[in-house]
Amino acid sequence: MSSTDDLLTMAKLRVRKISSDVLDEDIRQHIDFVLADLERIGVHPSWLKKPDALIKEAVLVYCKANYAKTVDDKLTNSYNIILSKIKGRLKYSKVRVNDE
């Protein structure tokens, strides 16, 4: 199972969507957006292939904030704070070492 498949499974739990259906693609688009956003701020692709807890939380918070009928501003702010934390950590701009 790929890391994006793992993220999809976790995101579906976060948004309380257990069944598999056409809406999975919508969640996948949110995941792809976050991964692209993380790369945009300088996260090395190796961190996106095997995300740690902070990167996973960024994905899950963004999915939860944007999956409802209206965008949740508190969760959107949380996502932006997580992005700031990731951007501020030098380790994310370098190749991930296996044990990190």
Secondary structure in CASP SS format (residue, H / E / C, confidence):
PFRMAT SS
TARGET T0000
AUTHOR 0000-0000-0000
METHOD secondary structure of the structure
MODEL  1
M C 1.00
S C 1.00
S H 1.00
T H 1.00
D H 1.00
D H 1.00
L H 1.00
L H 1.00
T H 1.00
M H 1.00
A H 1.00
K H 1.00
L H 1.00
R H 1.00
V C 1.00
R C 1.00
K C 1.00
I C 1.00
S C 1.00
S C 1.00
D C 1.00
V C 1.00
L C 1.00
D H 1.00
E H 1.00
D H 1.00
I H 1.00
R H 1.00
Q H 1.00
H H 1.00
I H 1.00
D H 1.00
F H 1.00
V H 1.00
L H 1.00
A H 1.00
D H 1.00
L H 1.00
E H 1.00
R H 1.00
I C 1.00
G C 1.00
V C 1.00
H C 1.00
P H 1.00
S H 1.00
W H 1.00
L H 1.00
K H 1.00
K C 1.00
P C 1.00
D C 1.00
A H 1.00
L H 1.00
I H 1.00
K H 1.00
E H 1.00
A H 1.00
V H 1.00
L H 1.00
V H 1.00
Y H 1.00
C H 1.00
K H 1.00
A H 1.00
N H 1.00
Y H 1.00
A C 1.00
K C 1.00
T C 1.00
V C 1.00
D C 1.00
D H 1.00
K H 1.00
L H 1.00
T H 1.00
N H 1.00
S H 1.00
Y H 1.00
N H 1.00
I H 1.00
I H 1.00
L H 1.00
S H 1.00
K H 1.00
I H 1.00
K H 1.00
G H 1.00
R C 1.00
L H 1.00
K H 1.00
Y H 1.00
S H 1.00
K C 1.00
V C 1.00
R C 1.00
V C 1.00
N C 1.00
D C 1.00
E C 1.00
END
